[in-house]
Amino acid sequence: MRPLLGLLFLTCSAVYGQDYQKIHRKAVLVDSHNDILTASLEKNVQIDLDLQGKTHSDLNRFSKAGIDVQLFSVWCDGEKQNPFAWANREMDTLDAVIARNPDKIVLVKTPGQLKKAIRRHKLAAMYGVEGGHMLEDDIDHLNYFYNRGARYMTLTWNNSTAWASSAKDESDQTLPHAKAGLSDFGKQVIQRMNQLGMLVDLSHVGEQTFKDAMAVTTKPVLVSHSNAYALCPVSRNLKDDQIDAIGKNKGVIQLNFYSGFIDSNFLKKGSLAIRPPLSALLDHLDYIVKRIGVDHVGMGSDFDGISSTPQQLDDITSYPLITKSLLERGYSKKAVYKIMGGNFLRVLKANENN
């Protein structure tokens, strides 16, 4: 390469690098699913300390990542006794972090509070309850979770409840209950969530539960951490008819970063389990955008709840590389702003109880 051409190339590369970083920082980045609360309890660590090398996330790294809004997953498996109490323990953990770090993070409950937090350069925190079993079949617990700052609930985790069947149980044909889908009580749960302004999250749910929920909800739905079945045929991902239904509903699909939900070869027996490239994750995004448009996709990483991430996405501070890759794929700044958080915020606002 001639010296002058080489200098021009390096100059253009430097300018481009600054541009993507600037665009990333300008975007309101929303991650709809992070399991650091569970990880902190399991590993007995505090998320306002430096956890580099121990977790995907910690309080200071949220800022380095450019994350403005984090929905913290509240989770326990279906075998946990007293799941409602466990959910409260996880919420207590974050509340304590917020109390110790009021200059860095704040619990927000409305879009207005969220915008105020961002203006003050604080992480806006909300909860997402991952699994309807934490209601313990008491619909009044929805009000309680909502009042504590939960802004979505995943109807099921891998385990079915008495009122909703999970994707795992439906696909394995191992339903612990007689009927797939939502019971009458399950439909009442959807209705109450709509009334409260709590987003109905359809990650993890079975196909019949998905259909039943879409028939009942009067608000746009959330899929907090799932990908496209056509590119990776596992039960946790969305089939084309489900993706199309989300588009018609004006909902949003937040992409999951787990290697096994991006490339099904990762889960095959005998496989070397090579982490898929970052490009494979964005192939899922492209697929959804081509089907239903750029207004219906976002980010729901599942950091600290997954054992493997794509190459280059080693922890939350890798997020700017996604912005860079989107721009390289030809997405406009406006489209990037929608993908990184604008679409989720639109759905959050549409669910707000007026």
N, C-alpha and C positions, 0 to 999 in steps of 0.2 A: 504494500500500500504506500503510495506517495506520501511524503511528510504532510503536505497541505491537506490532502484528502483524509489522512489519518487524524489530523487535528480537528477537521470539520466533523468527522464521525464521533470523536470523543466528546466534542462540544455539544452535538445534538443529543447524544446519549445522556450527558449530564443534565441538559435542560429537560429531557423527557423524564428522567428520574425524579427531578424536582417537581415536575408537573403531577406525576402520579401520587407522590407523597402529599402534595398540596391538595389534590382532589380528595384523597383519602381522609385527610384531616377535616376538610370542609363537609364531607358527608356525615350525616347522623347515623352512626353505625349501631345497629341493633342486633344482638345475638339472642335468639329466643330460647336457647337451651344450653345450659352449662351446669355440670354436676359437681362443682367444687364444694358445695355444702356437704354432700355425701362423702366425698373424698376426704374432706377435712376431719370428719368424724371417724372414718375408717382408719385414717393414717395418724390421727391424733395430732393435727397441726392447726395453726391459726392462719387464716388466709390474709391477714394484714402483716404477715412476716414474709421474708424472702423465701419462696418455695421453689426456686429454680432447681431443676433436676429431680424434684419430688412430685410435682403436679404440672398440669398444663397452664394453670392460672394462679395468680395471686393479685392482691389489691393494686400494687404498683404496676404490674404488667397489664392490667386492664387499661390504664392510662397510656402506657407505651404502645399498646395495640391500636389505640384510637377508638376503643369501644366507648360509646356514649350511654347506651342503655343495655343493661344485662338482665335477662329474666333468669333467675336462679332456680334451678330445678329442685323441687322438694320430692324426694323419692324414698321408697323402701320396697322390697320385693313382697310378693304375695304371701310369704311365709312368716313375715314379721308379726309378732303379737302386738296388739294395740297400735295399729298403723296411724291412727289419728294423733296419738301422743307422740309418735316418732316424727310425724310431720311438724308438730309444734316444736320439737327439740331442734330440728334443722332451722326452722324460722328463728328460734331464739338465738341460734349461733350467729346468723347474719345480723340480727338486731344488735347483738353485742359488738360486732365489728363496726357497725354504723355508729354506735354510741362512742366508740373509741376513736373514730376517724371522721368527725362531722365535716371536716374540710375537704374530704376526698370522695365520700359516698353518702347518698341520701335515699331513703325509701320514698318512692313516689306512687301515688294512687290515681292520678288524673293526667291527661295529656298536658294540662296547664302546668302542673307541678313538674312534669317531665321536662318541658321546655325551659322552665326556670332553672332546673338543675344543670342543664346543658349550658345555659348562658353563664352560670357560675363555675363552669368547668369541673363539675362533680359528676361521678358516675351515678346515673339514675337507676335504681334497683327496684325490681319487681319480682314476685314469686310466680312460678308455674308449678302447679301440683301435678306430678306425673303418676297418675293412676287413681281411678275412681274408688279403689278399695280403701283409700284413706278417708273417705266419707264414713266408712263403717255403716253404710246403708241408712244414714241419717241425713236427710236433705238439708236440715238446718245447719249442718257443718259447712255447707256451701257459703252461707252468709258469713260464717266465722272466718273461713279462709279469705273471702273477698275483703272483709274488713281488715284483715291482717296484711293485705297488699297482694294477694294472689289475683292475677289478671288472666290466667287461663287454667283449665284443668284438662289433662289428657284423660279421656273417658276410661281407658284401660291401660295398664302396662301389659306385659306378656301374659299375665294372669287375667282370666275373665272374672267378672263379678257376678253376683246374682242377677244383675240387671243389664249387663253388656258383655258381649263376647269379644275376645281379643283376636288379633291376626294370628298369633301363634296357635291358639286353641282351634280356631276355625281351619287353618291350613293343615294342622296335624290331625284334625278330626278327633280331638280329645277333649271336647267340651265337657266341663264338669256339670253343666246344666243342660236341660232338655232342649232348649231352643236357642238358635243363633240370633244375633241382633239385639235390639233394645226391648226390654219389657216395658210395661206401662209406667213403672217407676222410673226406668231409664229415660223415657220420654218426658217425664216430669222434671228430671234433672236438667235436660236440655232447656226446657221452658224456663226454669228458674235461673239458669245461667244467662239466658237471653235477657231476662228481666233485670238481673243484677248488673249486666255489662261485663260478664266474665266470658272470655273467648272459649268456644268449644274447640278443643284440640283433638284432631282425628289421627295423629300418629299412633301407631300400635294397635288400632282397632281392626276388627275383622271386616270383611267386605259387607256382610249383612248389617253390622252395626253402622258402618259408614253410610250405607243407603238409608237406613232408618233415621240416622241423625240428620242427614241432608234433607229428608222429607219433613222433619220437625222444626229445624232451626229457622228463625226469621232474620238472623244476622249472618254476616260473612264469617266463615270459619277459618281456623288456623290449622295448619299441619306443621307442628313445631320442629320436627327433625326427621325428615324422610326424603327419599329420592325417587327416581323413575324406574319402575319395574321393567320397562322395555330394555333398558341398558344394564340392569342388574336384577335378575328375576329372583328376588327373595321376598318373603311375605311382608316384610316391614316397609317395602316400597310401594308406590302408587301405580296402579294400572292406568291405561290410557283413559278409560271411561271415568275413573276417579279424578284424574287430572282435569279432564274436560268439565266435570261437575264443579270442581273448585273454581274454574274460570267463570262459569255461569253464575255461581254463588257470589262472585267478587271477593273470594277469599285469597289466602296466600299460602304458598308451600315454602317452608324454610329448609334449606339443604343440610343434610347430615354428613359429617366429615368422616364417619367410620369407614375404614378400608373395605370391609365386607359388605357394605351397602352401596359402595361405589363400583366395585368390580367383584362379581361373583366368583371369579377364579381364586380370590384370596381365601375363600372358605372351603375350597375343594380339598378333599382328603388327598394327602400325598403332595399337595402344592408346596412350593418353597415359601409361600406367603410373602411374596414381594409386595411392598407397599405400592399402590397405584400412583401414577403421577398426578400432580395438581390438575393437569389438563383433563383428566378423567372425571374429576369432580365437576369441572366447568362444562363438560359434555352433558351432564345431567341438567345443568342450568339451561344450556342451549336448547336441549330437547323440550323442556317445559315451556320456554319462551316461544319456541316455534309452534307449539300446540295452542297455547292460551294467552301469550303475550307477556311483555316485560313487567306488567303491573301485578304479577301474581307469583313472584319468587323472591326469596330472601335467604338469610343465613341463620341456621340453627345448629351450631357446630357439634354439640354433644361432647365438647372438651371436658376432660376429667370424668367422663362416663364411658369412654371407649378406650380400647387397648391398642389401637393402631390408627394412625392418621395418614393422609396422602403425603407423598414426598414433598418436602419444603414446608409443610404446615406442621412444624414440630411443637408449637405451643401457640397461645393466643397472640403473641407478638408477631406472628407470621401473617396476620390479617392484611397488611398492606400489599402483600404479594397477590392477593386475590384482586384487589383494585387494579393493580398493574396488569394482571392477566386479562381482566375484563376489557380494559382499554386496548390492549394488544389485539383482542378479538374483534374490535370495532364497535364496542358499546360506547355510546355517547356519555358525556358527563351526566346529563340528565338521567339516563338509564342507570348509570352506576349509582347515583344517589337513591333511586328507587330500590334497586336491588339490595344495597347495603343497609337500608333501614326505612326508607320512605314508604314502601309497600306495607310493612308491618304496622307502621304508625297510622296509615290510612285505615287498616282493619281495626286497630285498637280504637280509633276515633269513631268508627262506624258502630262499634259495639257499646260505646259509652251510653249509660243510662240517662236519657234526657228527661 
